[in-house]
Amino acid sequence: MFAVLRPPRKPLVRFVALMSALWLAACQPVAMGGGSGPALDKGAAVPVALLVPSGSGNSGDEVLARALRQAAQLAIADLQGVQIDLRVYNTGGSPAQAAASASKAVDEGAKIILGPVYAEAANAAGLAAAARGVNVLSFSNNTDIAGGNVFVLGQTFANTANRLTDYAAGHGKKRILIVHEQTTAGEIGARAIEGAIARSGASLAGKASFPFSQDGLVAALPQIVGQARSSGADATFLTADAAGALPMLATLLPEQGLRPETMQYIGLTRWDIPPATLALPGVQGGWFALPDPGLNAQFQNRYRAAYGEAPHPIAGLAYDGIAAIGALVKSGRPDALGRAALTQGAGFVGVSGVFRLRPDGTNERGLAVAQIRNNQVIVIDPAPRRFGGAGF
């Protein structure tokens, strides 16, 4: 659809499609009575159900399922003083099978459910487990399904938008123009940025959108440039990613006079994937957020050493889920996997940094702010290592 520059490689396209699928379906969370969670047997291994998308007939789902299982096993091996009985169930990538698998897992004694991946499947699993008081830590990043007994572990637009708008406001970029594509992702991203601006002390200079097509973007370009100039914006926050409109925007906006030397560009998506993105003229000097690079690199290296392959981009969520469960179980409380414990304010340390689960089922994650300089990624504000520090 956007073919001005070299198109992204297919693996990236598949990744973007997967990330979109994590939140695309808008579902309703279900309230769960009590909230203390099933009681744990002191000294016994804790049964944990891992719901993975095997059985869908999609080879990508099989790769993802294997990566989630292996990351969870790696996390279990790292736990000290805690025994986890990991039980893996297939969802086939479908809500109906996810619900059946969740029911079976609870019937077989699962005290908590880790997964599934896709939003509709996670919502279905939550519905199936709610009446039994079992919480679900899904790998989705769709906040529409969060609440009740369902928590989302995935990186959300709100996390990124909050981190970057806070940083921008604190560094003199307080009039922010939002530029987004007319897609579900673009609309959700724009709302997240607008909410973050309202909380940060910055001001909204305006919103500009464009149809998700090459011709649509070209036609909308004069309006976007005109709005940026007339509004007095000193920063432009882009929702586009490298698999979509970002290459065109990062090329055409500077050509139309909105050069990075005078306009601060900010990205809601990762601008370092694929590496070719780093050479785009419009991203030079631009800001984007990413997980703690040091911790993430350690996980990447350990996973490769253990399994002889690179982890899937969201495999770390399985590790994070087990790490959180292990830390809570270690407390020895019989209600360690209830809502109050899961949402304790101190949070947890995962392979991508600190994170915590919120009572509304969403999450907060500690992110670093990076800048692209001379086609390289430079961390200009490190990810916090605890809550209460930078970015929170």
C-alpha positions in Angstrom: 0.0 0.0 0.0 2.9 2.4 0.8 5.4 1.5 -1.8 7.5 4.7 -2.2 10.5 3.2 -0.4 11.7 -0.4 -0.2 8.9 -2.4 1.5 9.6 -4.0 4.8 10.6 -7.6 4.9 7.8 -10.1 5.3 8.7 -11.1 8.9 8.1 -7.5 10.0 4.7 -7.4 8.2 3.7 -10.6 10.0 4.8 -9.1 13.3 2.9 -5.9 12.8 -0.2 -8.0 11.8 0.2 -10.0 15.0 0.5 -7.0 17.2 -2.6 -5.5 15.6 -4.5 -8.7 16.3 -3.6 -8.5 20.0 -6.0 -5.5 20.4 -8.2 -5.2 17.3 -11.2 -7.0 18.8 -13.1 -4.8 21.3 -14.5 -7.0 24.0 -16.1 -6.5 27.3 -14.3 -7.4 30.6 -16.3 -9.4 33.1 -16.5 -8.6 36.8 -15.3 -11.3 39.1 -16.6 -11.7 42.6 -14.3 -11.7 45.6 -11.0 -11.2 43.9 -8.8 -13.1 46.4 -8.1 -15.9 43.8 -7.9 -19.6 44.5 -6.1 -20.6 47.7 -2.6 -22.0 47.3 -1.3 -25.1 49.1 1.7 -24.1 51.1 4.8 -26.0 50.0 3.2 -27.5 47.0 4.0 -26.7 43.4 1.6 -24.1 41.9 -0.3 -25.3 38.9 -0.1 -22.6 36.2 -1.9 -22.9 32.9 -0.1 -21.5 29.8 -2.5 -21.0 26.9 -0.7 -20.8 23.5 -2.1 -20.5 19.9 -1.0 -23.9 18.7 -3.4 -25.8 16.5 -4.6 -22.9 14.4 -3.0 -24.3 11.2 -0.9 -21.1 11.0 2.8 -21.7 11.0 3.4 -18.4 12.6 1.2 -19.3 15.5 3.2 -22.5 16.0 6.5 -20.5 16.2 4.9 -18.1 18.6 3.5 -20.9 20.8 6.9 -22.6 21.0 8.6 -19.3 21.9 6.1 -18.6 24.7 6.5 -22.1 26.1 10.3 -21.9 26.0 10.3 -18.4 27.6 8.1 -19.6 30.4 10.3 -22.6 31.0 13.4 -20.3 31.1 11.7 -18.2 33.7 10.7 -21.2 35.8 14.4 -22.3 35.8 15.4 -18.9 37.2 13.0 -19.0 40.1 14.5 -19.8 43.5 12.4 -21.3 46.3 9.3 -21.6 44.2 7.9 -24.6 42.3 5.7 -24.0 39.3 3.8 -26.9 37.6 3.5 -25.5 34.1 0.6 -27.0 32.1 0.4 -26.0 28.4 -3.0 -25.9 26.6 -3.7 -25.1 23.0 -6.2 -22.5 21.9 -6.1 -23.0 18.1 -6.1 -19.2 18.0 -9.9 -19.2 18.4 -12.1 -17.8 21.2 -14.2 -21.0 21.5 -11.2 -23.2 22.0 -9.6 -20.7 24.3 -12.7 -20.8 26.5 -12.7 -24.6 26.5 -9.0 -24.8 27.3 -9.4 -22.3 30.1 -12.3 -24.3 31.6 -10.3 -27.5 31.3 -7.2 -25.9 33.0 -9.3 -24.7 35.9 -11.0 -28.1 36.2 -7.5 -29.6 36.4 -6.4 -27.3 39.2 -4.8 -24.3 37.6 -4.5 -21.4 40.1 -3.8 -18.8 37.4 -3.9 -18.6 33.6 -1.0 -17.2 31.6 -2.1 -16.2 28.0 -3.8 -16.4 25.5 -2.3 -14.1 22.9 -5.2 -12.7 20.8 -7.7 -10.3 22.4 -10.9 -12.3 21.6 -9.4 -15.5 22.9 -8.1 -13.8 26.1 -11.6 -12.3 26.7 -13.2 -15.8 26.2 -10.7 -17.4 28.6 -11.4 -14.7 31.1 -15.2 -15.3 30.9 -14.7 -19.0 31.3 -12.4 -18.6 34.4 -14.2 -15.8 36.1 -16.9 -17.8 38.0 -14.1 -19.9 39.5 -12.2 -16.9 40.7 -9.1 -17.6 38.5 -7.2 -14.6 37.1 -5.9 -14.4 33.5 -2.6 -12.7 32.6 -3.1 -12.4 28.8 -0.4 -11.5 26.3 -2.7 -9.1 24.6 -2.2 -5.3 24.6 -5.9 -4.5 23.9 -7.0 -2.5 27.0 -10.6 -3.0 25.9 -10.5 -6.5 27.3 -8.8 -5.5 30.6 -10.8 -5.6 33.8 -12.4 -8.1 36.1 -10.2 -11.1 36.1 -8.4 -10.3 32.9 -5.0 -8.4 32.9 -3.0 -7.4 29.8 0.7 -7.9 29.8 1.4 -6.5 26.4 3.0 -3.1 25.7 0.1 -0.6 25.3 -0.1 2.6 23.3 -0.9 4.4 26.6 2.4 3.4 28.1 4.4 4.7 25.2 2.4 7.9 24.8 2.6 8.7 28.5 6.4 8.2 28.6 7.1 10.3 25.5 4.7 13.2 26.2 6.1 13.5 29.8 9.6 13.6 28.4 8.6 16.1 25.7 6.8 18.4 28.1 9.9 18.3 30.4 12.2 19.2 27.6 10.4 22.2 26.1 8.3 20.6 23.5 4.8 21.5 24.8 2.7 22.1 21.6 2.2 18.7 20.1 0.5 17.9 16.8 -0.9 14.4 16.4 -0.7 12.8 12.9 -2.4 9.5 12.5 -3.7 7.2 9.8 -7.4 6.5 9.5 -7.3 3.0 10.7 -8.3 1.3 14.0 -4.7 1.3 15.2 -4.3 5.0 14.2 -7.4 6.1 16.0 -6.5 4.1 19.2 -3.0 5.5 19.1 -4.2 9.1 18.6 -6.6 8.8 21.6 -3.8 7.4 23.7 -1.5 10.4 22.8 -4.3 12.9 23.3 -4.9 11.5 26.8 -1.2 11.6 27.6 -1.0 15.2 26.5 -3.8 16.2 28.8 -2.0 14.5 31.7 1.5 15.8 31.0 1.1 19.6 31.1 1.7 19.9 27.3 -1.0 21.2 25.0 -2.6 19.7 21.9 -1.7 21.8 18.9 -4.2 19.8 16.8 -4.9 16.4 15.1 -4.3 15.6 11.4 -5.3 12.3 9.8 -4.9 10.7 6.4 -6.4 7.7 4.6 -4.3 4.5 4.8 -3.1 4.6 1.2 -0.2 6.1 -0.7 -2.5 8.4 -2.7 -4.5 9.3 0.5 -1.4 10.4 2.3 0.0 12.4 -0.6 -3.4 14.2 -0.9 -3.5 14.9 2.8 0.1 16.1 3.0 -0.5 19.9 2.3 -3.2 20.0 5.1 -0.8 18.2 7.6 2.0 20.7 6.8 -0.3 23.7 6.9 -1.7 22.6 10.2 1.7 22.1 11.7 2.7 25.6 10.7 -0.4 27.5 11.6 -0.8 25.8 15.0 2.7 26.7 16.2 3.4 23.1 16.9 7.0 22.4 18.1 6.5 18.6 18.1 4.7 16.1 15.8 3.7 12.8 17.3 3.3 10.1 14.6 1.3 6.9 15.1 2.6 5.3 11.9 4.9 2.3 11.9 7.6 1.1 9.6 5.3 -1.4 7.9 2.9 1.3 7.0 3.1 5.1 6.4 6.2 5.9 8.5 8.7 5.7 5.5 6.6 8.1 3.4 5.9 10.5 6.3 9.6 10.5 7.3 10.6 11.3 3.7 7.9 13.7 2.5 7.3 15.9 5.6 11.0 17.1 5.6 10.8 17.6 1.9 7.8 19.9 2.5 9.8 22.1 4.9 9.0 20.4 8.3 12.6 19.5 8.9 13.8 17.7 12.0 16.1 20.7 12.8 13.0 22.8 13.5 10.3 20.2 14.2 10.7 17.5 16.9 9.3 14.2 15.6 8.1 11.6 18.1 7.1 8.0 17.3 4.4 5.9 19.0 6.0 2.8 17.4 9.5 1.3 17.5 11.7 3.2 15.0 14.6 0.8 15.2 12.8 -2.1 13.6 13.8 -2.9 10.9 17.3 -1.3 11.0 16.7 0.3 7.6 14.2 2.7 9.3 17.1 4.4 11.0 18.3 5.9 7.7 15.0 7.8 7.0 15.6 11.6 6.9 12.5 12.4 9.0 13.5 10.2 12.0 16.9 11.8 12.5 16.8 13.5 15.9 13.4 11.8 16.5 12.3 10.3 19.8 10.7 6.9 20.4 10.4 4.6 23.4 11.7 1.1 23.9 12.0 -1.5 26.7 15.1 -1.4 28.9 17.8 -2.3 26.4 20.2 -3.8 28.9 17.7 -6.2 30.4 16.2 -7.1 27.0 19.7 -7.9 25.6 20.3 -10.2 28.5 17.1 -12.1 27.8 17.9 -12.3 24.1 21.3 -13.8 24.8 20.1 -16.3 27.4 17.2 -17.4 25.2 19.6 -18.0 22.2 22.0 -19.9 24.4 19.2 -22.1 25.8 17.3 -22.8 22.6 19.6 -22.0 19.7 17.3 -19.4 18.2 16.2 -15.8 18.7 13.0 -15.3 20.8 9.8 -14.1 19.2 9.2 -10.4 19.8 6.6 -11.0 22.4 8.1 -14.1 24.0 9.4 -12.0 26.9 5.8 -11.6 28.1 5.6 -15.2 29.1 8.8 -14.8 31.1 7.4 -11.7 32.7 4.2 -13.5 33.7 6.1 -16.4 35.3 8.4 -13.9 37.1 5.5 -12.1 38.6 3.7 -15.3 39.6 6.9 -16.6 41.2 7.6 -13.4 43.1 4.0 -13.5 44.5 4.0 -17.2 45.4 7.3 -16.8 47.2 5.5 -14.5 49.7 3.8 -17.6 51.1 0.4 -16.0 51.2 -2.5 -18.3 50.4 -4.1 -15.5 48.4 -0.8 -14.6 46.5 -2.5 -14.8 43.1 -5.5 -12.7 44.0 -6.2 -9.2 42.6 -4.8 -7.4 45.5 -1.5 -9.2 45.3 -1.3 -9.0 41.5 -1.8 -5.2 41.6 0.6 -4.4 44.4 2.2 -1.0 43.8 5.8 -2.1 43.8 5.4 -4.1 40.6 7.8 -6.7 39.2 11.0 -6.9 37.3 10.7 -8.6 33.9 13.0 -9.1 30.9 12.1 -5.8 29.4 12.2 -3.8 32.7 9.9 -3.0 35.6 6.2 -3.4 35.2 3.1 -3.5 37.3 -0.5 -4.5 36.8 -3.2 -1.9 37.5 -6.6 -2.6 39.2 -8.3 -1.8 35.9 -6.5 -4.7 34.2 -4.0 -2.6 32.3 -0.3 -2.3 33.0 2.5 0.2 33.4 6.0 -0.5 32.1 9.2 1.3 32.6 10.5 2.5 29.2 13.6 4.2 27.9 13.5 7.2 25.6 15.8 6.9 22.6 16.9 9.3 19.9 18.1 8.5 16.4 21.4 10.3 15.6 23.4 9.6 12.5 21.3 6.5 11.8 22.0 5.1 15.2 19.9 4.6 18.4 21.0 6.6 21.4 19.3 6.2 24.8 18.8 9.7 26.0 16.7 8.9 29.1 17.2 5.4 30.7 14.3 3.2 31.6 13.5 3.4 35.3 14.4 0.5 37.4 11.7 1.0 40.0 8.4 2.8 40.2 8.4 6.4 41.3 11.4 7.3 39.2 11.7 8.9 35.7 8.7 8.3 33.5 6.2 7.6 36.3 
